Amino acid sequence: MKASLDRALADGVQPNASPALELRAERLSRPSVAAEVGDELRAIVTRAHSAPRPGVRVEACREAVLAIEYEMRLLASRLQASNPVAVSAVAKVNVLLSDGTGPLYYPDPRGALRVAIRDATAALD
C-alpha cells in the first residue's frame, strides 16, 4: 500500500484526495524522511563504486548510476538540506528506489534513470 501511495503522490495526486494519502504525505514531509532518502541515494552511489556484493538479488545498475553520479549526489544534498522538501519529490525518489523493475535497476539506453533523477530534482523547486 505504501508503494501505491508514493506512486500517487509522485504522479501529482493531491494529499487531500484521501485520508491515506494525507497520512503518507505527512510522513514524507518530515525532514528526517527526506534525509533518509538522501542517505539511500548516496549509499547507492557508493555501492556502485564497489564490486557487486555476493548474495544480493537486486542491485542498482552500476553503469547507469555512475553515469549520473553527480546528479544523484546533488539530489541527495538537496533532500538533506534544511529547506522544506516537496512531498512529491520524496515520493518520486521512493518510487525509484523501491521499483525493482524501474530504471535504477534495469539499464535503459534512453537514459530513463537520468530523466527520473532530474524529474525528482525538478519537483524540489
Backbone hydrogen bonds in HBPLUS format (Angstrom, degrees):
<---DONOR---> <-ACCEPTOR-->    atom                        ^
c    i                          cat <-CA-CA->   ^        H-A-AA   ^      H-
h    n   atom  resd res      DA  || num        DHA   H-A  angle D-A-AA Bond
n    s   type  num  typ     dist DA aas  dist angle  dist       angle   num
A0005-LEU N   A0001-MET O   2.98 MM   4  6.27 153.6  2.05 154.0 161.6     1
A0006-ASP N   A0002-LYS O   2.89 MM   4  6.13 160.6  1.93 151.7 157.3     2
A0007-ARG N   A0003-ALA O   2.90 MM   4  6.08 157.8  1.95 146.3 152.6     3
A0008-ALA N   A0004-SER O   3.02 MM   4  6.17 156.5  2.07 140.2 146.2     4
A0009-LEU N   A0005-LEU O   2.95 MM   4  6.23 166.0  1.97 153.8 157.2     5
A0010-ALA N   A0006-ASP O   2.79 MM   4  5.94 155.1  1.85 150.1 158.0     6
A0011-ASP N   A0007-ARG O   2.90 MM   4  6.07 140.5  2.06 141.9 152.3     7
A0011-ASP N   A0008-ALA O   3.15 MM   3  5.06 123.6  2.48  91.7 106.0     8
A0013-VAL N   A0008-ALA O   2.98 MM   5  5.42 160.4  2.02 154.4 148.0     9
A0012-GLY N   A0009-LEU O   3.11 MM   3  5.14 159.3  2.16 102.2 108.0    10
A0017-ALA N   A0014-GLN O   2.95 MM   3  5.62 156.4  2.01 126.4 128.7    11
A0022-GLU N   A0018-SER O   2.99 MM   4  6.27 154.8  2.06 149.8 157.3    12
A0023-LEU N   A0019-PRO O   2.99 MM   4  6.24 160.7  2.02 149.6 153.7    13
A0024-ARG N   A0020-ALA O   2.98 MM   4  6.19 160.5  2.02 147.8 153.4    14
A0025-ALA N   A0021-LEU O   2.82 MM   4  5.91 162.4  1.85 149.8 155.0    15
A0026-GLU N   A0022-GLU O   2.93 MM   4  6.07 152.3  2.00 144.9 152.6    16
A0027-ARG N   A0023-LEU O   3.11 MM   4  6.38 155.1  2.17 144.4 150.3    17
A0028-LEU N   A0024-ARG O   2.91 MM   4  6.20 167.0  1.92 155.5 159.0    18
A0029-SER N   A0025-ALA O   2.97 MM   4  6.01 133.8  2.19 142.2 153.0    19
A0030-ARG N   A0027-ARG O   3.16 MM   3  5.67 165.8  2.18 115.1 119.5    20
A0033-VAL N   A0030-ARG O   3.04 MM   3  5.42 131.4  2.28 108.0 120.1    21
A0034-ALA N   A0030-ARG O   3.26 MM   4  6.69 161.9  2.29 156.0 160.4    22
A0035-ALA N   A0031-PRO O   2.93 MM   4  6.12 155.9  1.98 147.9 155.1    23
A0036-GLU N   A0032-SER O   2.99 MM   4  6.16 149.5  2.09 137.6 145.4    24
A0037-VAL N   A0033-VAL O   2.98 MM   4  6.26 157.4  2.03 151.6 157.4    25
A0038-GLY N   A0034-ALA O   2.94 MM   4  6.18 155.5  2.00 146.3 153.4    26
A0039-ASP N   A0035-ALA O   2.86 MM   4  6.14 150.2  1.95 144.6 153.2    27
A0040-GLU N   A0036-GLU O   2.97 MM   4  6.29 151.4  2.05 145.7 153.0    28
A0041-LEU N   A0037-VAL O   3.05 MM   4  6.40 154.6  2.11 148.5 155.0    29
A0042-ARG N   A0038-GLY O   3.03 MM   4  6.32 160.8  2.07 150.2 155.1    30
A0043-ALA N   A0039-ASP O   2.87 MM   4  6.13 153.8  1.94 148.5 156.2    31
A0044-ILE N   A0040-GLU O   2.97 MM   4  6.20 151.8  2.06 147.1 153.9    32
A0045-VAL N   A0041-LEU O   3.13 MM   4  6.46 157.0  2.19 148.4 154.0    33
A0046-THR N   A0042-ARG O   2.92 MM   4  6.20 161.4  1.96 150.7 156.1    34
A0047-ARG N   A0043-ALA O   2.85 MM   4  6.07 162.2  1.88 150.6 155.1    35
A0048-ALA N   A0044-ILE O   2.98 MM   4  6.14 140.6  2.13 140.1 150.9    36
A0048-ALA N   A0045-VAL O   3.14 MM   3  5.05 123.2  2.48  92.1 106.8    37
A0049-HIS N   A0046-THR O   3.12 MM   3  5.46 147.0  2.23 105.3 114.6    38
A0050-SER N   A0047-ARG O   2.98 MM   3  5.15 159.3  2.02 107.8 114.4    39
A0056-VAL N   A0053-ARG O   3.45 MM   3  5.94 164.3  2.47 129.0 129.9    40
A0061-CYS N   A0104-LEU O   2.82 MM  43  6.08 163.2  1.84 152.6 156.0    41
A0065-VAL N   A0061-CYS O   2.98 MM   4  6.20 162.8  2.01 160.1 165.6    42
A0066-LEU N   A0062-ARG O   2.85 MM   4  6.02 171.2  1.86 160.0 162.5    43
A0067-ALA N   A0063-GLU O   2.99 MM   4  6.08 144.5  2.12 140.7 150.2    44
A0068-ILE N   A0065-VAL O   3.11 MM   3  5.45 140.8  2.27 105.0 115.5    45
A0069-GLU N   A0066-LEU O   3.48 MM   3  4.85 169.8  2.49  98.7  97.3    46
A0072-MET N   A0068-ILE O   2.99 MM   4  6.29 156.4  2.04 158.5 166.2    47
A0073-ARG N   A0069-GLU O   2.88 MM   4  6.13 162.9  1.91 160.1 164.5    48
A0074-LEU N   A0070-TYR O   2.88 MM   4  6.07 154.8  1.94 149.4 157.1    49
A0075-LEU N   A0071-GLU O   2.99 MM   4  6.15 160.4  2.03 143.7 148.5    50
A0076-ALA N   A0072-MET O   2.96 MM   4  6.18 160.1  2.00 146.8 152.6    51
A0077-SER N   A0073-ARG O   2.90 MM   4  6.14 158.1  1.95 147.8 153.4    52
A0078-ARG N   A0074-LEU O   2.96 MM   4  6.24 157.2  2.01 150.2 156.4    53
A0079-LEU N   A0075-LEU O   2.91 MM   4  6.15 152.6  1.99 151.4 159.1    54
A0080-GLN N   A0076-ALA O   3.03 MM   4  6.22 141.3  2.18 142.8 153.3    55
A0081-ALA N   A0078-ARG O   3.40 MM   3  5.14 157.9  2.46  94.4 100.7    56
A0089-ALA N   A0086-ALA O   3.07 MM   3  5.40 128.6  2.35 103.9 116.5    57
A0090-VAL N   A0086-ALA O   3.33 MM   4  6.79 159.9  2.38 153.8 157.9    58
A0091-ALA N   A0087-VAL O   2.90 MM   4  6.11 162.6  1.93 155.3 160.9    59
A0092-LYS N   A0088-SER O   2.86 MM   4  6.01 152.1  1.94 142.1 149.4    60
A0093-VAL N   A0089-ALA O   3.09 MM   4  6.39 158.3  2.14 149.4 154.2    61
A0094-ASN N   A0090-VAL O   2.89 MM   4  6.13 160.0  1.93 151.0 157.2    62
A0095-VAL N   A0091-ALA O   2.91 MM   4  6.13 159.5  1.95 152.2 157.0    63
A0096-LEU N   A0092-LYS O   3.04 MM   4  6.26 160.5  2.07 144.4 149.9    64
A0097-LEU N   A0093-VAL O   2.85 MM   4  6.10 160.3  1.89 155.5 160.5    65
A0098-SER N   A0094-ASN O   2.93 MM   4  6.03 150.9  2.01 148.9 156.5    66
A0099-ASP N   A0095-VAL O   2.96 MM   4  5.80 135.9  2.16 150.8 157.9    67
A0102-GLY N   A0099-ASP O   2.91 MM   3  5.19 166.3  1.92 119.6 121.9    68
A0105-TYR N   A0102-GLY O   3.11 MM   3  5.81 144.9  2.24 117.8 125.9    69
A0106-TYR N   A0102-GLY O   3.04 MM   4  6.13 141.5  2.19 149.6 160.7    70
A0111-GLY N   A0108-ASP O   2.92 MM   3  5.62 167.3  1.93 128.6 130.3    71
A0115-VAL N   A0111-GLY O   3.07 MM   4  6.38 160.1  2.11 154.2 160.2    72
A0116-ALA N   A0112-ALA O   2.93 MM   4  6.13 158.3  1.97 145.9 151.5    73
A0117-ILE N   A0113-LEU O   2.92 MM   4  6.16 161.5  1.95 155.9 160.4    74
A0118-ARG N   A0114-ARG O   2.91 MM   4  6.07 162.7  1.94 150.8 155.9    75
A0119-ASP N   A0115-VAL O   2.84 MM   4  5.98 150.8  1.93 146.1 154.8    76
A0120-ALA N   A0116-ALA O   3.00 MM   4  6.23 159.2  2.04 147.0 151.7    77
A0121-THR N   A0117-ILE O   2.93 MM   4  6.13 157.5  1.98 147.2 154.0    78
A0122-ALA N   A0118-ARG O   2.84 MM   4  6.00 157.4  1.89 146.9 153.1    79
A0123-ALA N   A0119-ASP O   3.04 MM   4  6.27 141.4  2.20 140.5 150.7    80
A0124-LEU N   A0121-THR O   3.04 MM   3  5.35 152.0  2.12 105.9 114.7    81
A0125-ASP N   A0122-ALA O   3.14 MM   3  5.60 149.3  2.24 108.9 116.8    82
